[in-house]
């Protein structure tokens, strides 16, 4: 019962492993060029190897630079010193005219003595600052013909009251009075800015106005 089987199994035979599949590369005819096509191949060795005559040597000609066109940067660079001297001279003339116009503008409104005192106070801060104020503010900006001087002065008071600056506000209140603005008009300007620039700004401006106008006009000169 537990003995050898009646029909013994056939011995197992080892099968050989399957051969690896090999893929033959495609046949090539000649060398390939950049595009991979045989016709695009160019043999090495230069023109002589390809049966071509050697190229003639290149002839280089050196010509002097042409003059720069008028208005170009190179042309401006060539005459840079002359242009700089002319521009500096023109700038100096314009500054001189602006300074003269600013002094004339101030003298017409404030008089000789007040103008000299005003310029001395500015020059004590810095000499260049006095020239900036006299030449630019009064010689150019405030000398424009679009608005009369009274209207300009009231506009400046509104801006100074809004941005702050009691010293500048006091000086421009005196300027506005010299330009023809009345104390009532100056007060109305400061009342007008209250809802836009804030009540503290209007409060401070009215306080400065009371101090300047009371010193200028002890009596009620409205």
C-alpha positions in Angstrom: 0.0 0.0 0.0 2.8 2.3 0.9 5.2 0.9 -1.6 6.5 2.1 -5.0 3.8 3.1 -7.5 2.8 0.6 -10.2 3.6 3.0 -13.0 6.7 5.1 -12.2 6.7 8.7 -13.6 8.9 9.6 -16.6 12.1 11.4 -15.7 11.8 15.2 -16.0 13.9 16.7 -18.8 15.2 20.3 -18.6 14.1 22.5 -21.3 16.6 25.0 -22.8 15.8 28.6 -22.2 14.2 30.5 -25.1 16.6 32.3 -27.3 16.8 36.1 -26.8 15.0 38.0 -29.5 17.5 39.9 -31.6 16.5 42.8 -33.8 18.8 43.4 -36.6 19.7 47.1 -37.2 18.5 48.6 -40.4 21.0 48.6 -43.2 22.9 51.8 -43.7 24.2 53.1 -47.0 27.0 55.5 -46.4 27.3 58.1 -43.6 24.5 60.3 -42.6 24.5 64.1 -42.3 22.8 66.4 -39.9 19.4 65.4 -40.9 20.1 61.6 -40.8 19.7 61.1 -44.6 22.6 59.6 -46.5 22.3 62.2 -49.3 22.8 65.0 -46.9 26.3 63.8 -45.9 29.1 66.1 -46.9 32.6 64.4 -46.9 35.3 65.8 -44.7 38.4 67.4 -46.0 37.2 70.8 -47.2 36.6 72.0 -50.7 39.6 70.2 -52.2 38.3 66.8 -51.0 34.9 67.5 -52.6 36.5 68.4 -55.9 36.0 72.1 -55.6 38.5 74.9 -56.1 39.7 76.7 -53.0 37.9 79.9 -52.2 39.8 83.1 -52.9 41.1 85.0 -49.9 38.8 87.7 -48.6 39.9 91.2 -49.1 39.2 93.6 -46.1 39.1 97.3 -46.7 39.4 99.7 -43.8 37.6 103.0 -44.4 37.5 106.0 -42.1 34.4 106.5 -40.1 31.7 108.6 -41.7 30.7 111.8 -40.0 27.9 111.4 -37.6 24.5 112.6 -38.7 23.3 115.8 -37.3 21.4 115.3 -34.1 22.8 111.9 -33.3 24.3 111.0 -29.9 27.8 110.7 -31.4 27.5 114.1 -33.0 26.4 115.6 -29.7 29.3 113.9 -28.0 31.8 115.4 -30.4 30.6 118.8 -29.6 29.7 118.1 -26.0 31.9 120.8 -24.5 30.5 123.4 -26.8 26.9 122.4 -26.2 27.5 122.2 -22.4 29.0 125.7 -22.3 26.1 127.1 -24.4 23.5 125.4 -22.1 25.2 126.6 -19.0 25.3 130.1 -20.4 21.6 129.9 -21.4 20.7 128.5 -17.9 22.6 131.3 -16.2 20.7 133.9 -18.3 17.3 132.3 -17.5 18.2 132.3 -13.8 19.2 135.9 -13.9 16.0 136.9 -15.6 13.9 134.9 -13.1 15.7 136.5 -10.1 15.2 139.9 -11.5 11.5 139.2 -12.2 11.0 137.8 -8.7 12.6 140.9 -7.0 10.5 143.2 -9.2 7.4 141.2 -8.3 8.0 141.4 -4.6 9.0 145.1 -4.7 5.7 146.0 -6.5 3.7 144.4 -3.7 5.8 144.8 -0.6 8.1 147.7 -1.3 11.8 148.0 -1.3 12.3 147.8 2.5 10.0 144.8 3.0 11.4 143.0 0.1 15.0 143.4 1.3 14.0 142.2 4.8 12.2 139.2 3.3 15.2 138.2 1.2 17.5 138.7 4.1 15.5 136.3 6.3 15.6 133.7 3.5 19.3 134.2 2.9 20.0 133.7 6.6 18.7 130.2 6.2 20.7 129.5 3.0 21.8 131.8 0.1 20.7 129.3 -2.5 17.3 128.9 -0.8 16.7 132.7 -1.2 17.5 132.4 -4.9 15.1 129.5 -5.3 12.2 131.3 -3.6 12.8 134.6 -5.3 13.6 133.3 -8.7 11.3 130.3 -9.0 8.3 131.0 -6.9 8.0 134.8 -7.5 9.9 135.1 -10.8 8.3 132.2 -12.6 5.3 130.5 -10.9 3.6 133.6 -9.4 4.5 135.7 -12.4 2.3 133.7 -14.7 -0.5 135.7 -16.3 -3.3 133.2 -16.0 -4.5 134.4 -12.6 -4.4 137.8 -11.0 -2.2 138.1 -8.0 -5.1 138.3 -5.5 -6.6 135.1 -6.7 -3.2 133.4 -6.7 -2.6 134.6 -3.1 -6.0 133.2 -1.9 -5.3 129.8 -3.6 -1.9 129.6 -1.9 -3.5 130.4 1.5 -5.9 127.5 1.1 -3.1 125.0 0.2 -0.8 126.2 3.0 -3.7 126.0 5.6 -4.4 122.4 4.4 -0.8 121.1 4.5 0.3 123.1 7.5 3.2 125.5 8.0 2.4 128.5 10.2 5.5 130.5 9.2 4.7 130.2 5.5 1.1 130.8 6.1 1.8 134.1 8.1 4.1 135.3 5.3 1.5 134.6 2.6 -1.3 136.2 4.6 0.8 139.4 4.5 1.4 138.8 0.8 -2.4 138.3 0.2 -3.2 141.6 1.9 -0.6 143.4 -0.2 -2.1 141.7 -3.3 -5.6 143.2 -2.5 -7.3 140.4 -0.5 -9.4 141.6 2.4 -9.4 140.1 5.9 -13.0 138.8 5.3 -11.9 137.0 2.1 -8.9 135.4 4.0 -11.2 134.2 6.7 -13.7 132.8 4.2 -10.8 130.8 2.6 -10.0 129.2 5.9 -13.6 128.4 6.7 -14.0 126.9 3.3 -11.2 124.3 3.8 -12.6 123.1 7.1 -14.8 120.2 5.7 -12.1 119.2 3.2 -8.8 119.6 5.1 -10.2 119.2 8.6 -11.4 121.5 11.4 -8.0 121.5 13.1 -6.3 122.8 10.0 -9.0 125.6 9.7 -8.6 126.3 13.4 -4.8 126.8 13.2 -5.1 128.9 10.0 -7.7 131.2 11.6 -5.4 131.6 14.7 -2.5 132.6 12.5 -4.7 135.0 10.6 -5.8 136.7 13.8 -2.3 137.1 14.9 -1.0 138.5 11.6 -4.0 140.7 10.9 -4.2 142.2 14.4 -0.5 143.1 14.2 -1.0 144.7 10.8 -4.3 146.3 11.5 -5.0 147.1 15.1 -8.4 148.6 14.3 -11.1 146.8 12.3 -10.0 147.5 8.8 -12.4 145.2 7.1 
